[in-house]
Amino acid sequence: PEPREEFFEKIRTFVDGLPEKLREYHDLLTANEILQARTVETGLLPPEVAKDYGVTGPVARGSGIDYDLRRDDPYG
């Protein structure tokens, strides 16, 4: 079945409002002092702790561990 016109209207409304929402989200994440005070420097995982917990992938790389299983220990 063909999509209903009301579906397209909802999509248009959403897309039309997206630029303003993106500006709002950008400002919230980059200029809000309260949010930054609560989040900057949180969630840091030193390499030693990351290794102890056995983290992998982006979390390990974010902790400064230069290890990629696909590159360093491929199974193919």
N, C-alpha and C positions, 0 to 999 in steps of 0.2 A: 504493500500500500504506500501511497505517496504521503510524505509528512504533511501535517496540517499547517495552515498558515499561522496559527497561534504559536506553534513551535518556532517558526522562523522569526516571528515578532519577539519572542522571548530571547532568542539568540541575538537579534539586532540590539535589543535593549541592553543586554549584557555587554556586548562588544562596544557599544557606544559609551558605556560608563567605565570601561576598563582603563582608559588613560588616567582618569581622575583617581580611580582606586589605586593604580600603580604608583602615582605620585604620593598618595596618602601612605601606602605601605613603605615606600622608599623613605619618606620623612620619618615615619615611625621607627624604622630600623636604623637610620643614620643620624637623626637629630634629636631623638628623645633621650634626654639626660637620665631619666629614671630607668628606662629600659637598659641603657648602656651601663649604668651603675650596677644593675643587677646581673648583667650577663657578661660584660667584658672580663676577661681573665678567669672565667668559670669554665669548668669542664676540661681544663688542661690535663693532659695525661703524659707524664714524663716517659721517655723511652724505656726506662727500667721497669716501671709499673706496667706499661703496655706489654712488654715481654713476659712479665710474671703472669699477667692475665691471659696471655696467648692471643691478643688481638691481631687481626689481619686486615688486609685491604686498606681502604681509605683511612680507617682509624689508625692503623699502624703508621702509614705514611704521614698522617697528620701529626703523629707523635715524633716524627723525625727518623723513623726506621726505614731505611732504603732497602726494602725487600718486597718483591713482587713474585708470588708463587709461579705465575705464568712465565716470567722471565728467568727466575733463578732456579726453579726445579720443575721444568715442564715434564709432563707425562707422555707426550706424543712422540 
